[in-house]
Amino acid sequence: MPRYCEERVIDAPAATVFDVITDLRAYEQWNPWIVKAQGTPDEGATIEVRSLVGGRKLRVEHRILRSERGREFRWCDLGWFTKLAYGERARWLEPRADGKVGYKVELSITGVAAPLVGAVLGKSLLWGLRAETDALKARAESLARRAS
């Protein structure tokens, strides 16, 4: 099962980081991987995401599985292909005593075609996860500086 993970310490409150990752319409302003997203970040809601994967824009619907303010935001892929390769992305926020937040994001792919997805798209998925995580850190820290 391919699993991609990134972690950062972000110099911003957990609430600020959570606001950034759940403000789907603003993704196109800061996110180099998910270039457009729309919908509501509520548990059970369906959202539409356009990502850059393998140099192409890919449109995929997702279902919000968990949305716990300041702690966790998780979604999964929807569509016919999930019978072959099911993707789930989880983001966790761990508030720290110093006012910063530990951020971890994990993309896991399961199913019969998961090894093929990893072989064909693994480098692109890893690039996207890293680029998005770095951009999230920059955006959240910028917003936190402006608020103080």
N, C-alpha and C positions, 0 to 999 in steps of 0.2 A: 504494500500500500504506500504510494507516495505521500509524503508529509513534508510540508515546508513551514518553517517557523522563523520568525524574527522577533527580537526583543530590543527595547530601548528604555532608557530612563529619560523621561520628559519633564522639563522644568516648567510645569504648569499643574494646576489643580486637576484632579480626576474629572470633576464636572466639566471643565473646559475641554479636555480631551474627548470626553463622551459627547459633548455637544458637536464637536467637529466631525466625529465619525457617524453621528446620526443625522447631521444636516446634509441629506442626500443631494439636494439640489445644488449645493455649493461644491460638490466634488469636482465639477468641471473647472473650478477656479484654482484648485490646488493639487489635485490628484493626477499624477502622470500615468497611472495604470487604469483606473476607472474614470474614464473621460466624461461620463454622464451617468446620472442615476436619478430615478424619480420614484415617488411613492412615499408612504409614511413608515417610519421606523418602529412601528408597533408590533408586538408579538402577534404572529398569525397573519400579518399583512403580506401581500405580494408586492415586490418591487421589481422594477426593470433596471438593469445595469448594462452599460456598454463599456467593454474593457478592450484594451490593446493586448492581444494574445498572438504571438508569432507574427507580429507586424501587421495584423489585421484587426479591425474593429469587430468585436463579437458581441451580439446582443443576447443576454440570458436573463430569464426571470428567476427570482429567488424568493424564498419564503423566510420571513424573520422568525427565528426559533426562540430567541431570547433577547430581551432588551431591558436590562437592569441598570438603571441610571447610576453612572459613576463606577460600575463594576464589570459588566459584561454585555457584549453585543455579538450575536451569532446569527448566521443565515446559511441556507442550503440552496443548492441548485434545484431548479424545476425543469421539466421537459422530458422528451422521449429518451434522450441519451442517459438519463439517470438510471435506467435499467442496466446500463453497461458500465457507466462510470458516474458515481455520485460524489459531488464535491460539497464540503461543508467548511465554512470559515468561521472561526471563533476569535474574538478579541477580548482580552481580559485586562482590567486596570487594577493595579494594586497601589492604593494611596500610601505614601511614605511619611514618616515623622518629619522629614525636612521640607514638606510641602510639594515635593515632586511626586511623580507617579511612575511606577513600573508598568510598562506596556508590553504585552505579548500578543502576537497574532499567529494563528496556526491555520494552514489550509491543508486539509486531508482529503484524499481521493480514494474511494473504495469501489469495489465492483470488479467484475471479470475483466473489464478493459482498463482498469486503473494502471497496470504496468505499462501499457501502450501509451496512455496519456502522459505518464511520467517520462517515458523515453522520447516522445515526440515534442511535448510542450514543456517539459520540466524546466529547462533553462529560462524560457519566457515567463513561466509562472514565478520562478524564484526572482527574476529581475523585477517583475511587477510588484511582488510582495515587498522587496527591499526598497524600491523606489517609492511606493506608497507610504511605507513606514517612515522613511526619512522625510518625506513631504509632510506627513502628519505631525511629526516632531517639530518641524520648522513652523508650521501654521499654528499649532497649539501654543508654542512658546511665544510667538509673535503676538497672538491674541492676549496671552497672560501678561506680557509686558505692557501692552496698551491699557489693560484694565487696572494695572497697579499705579 
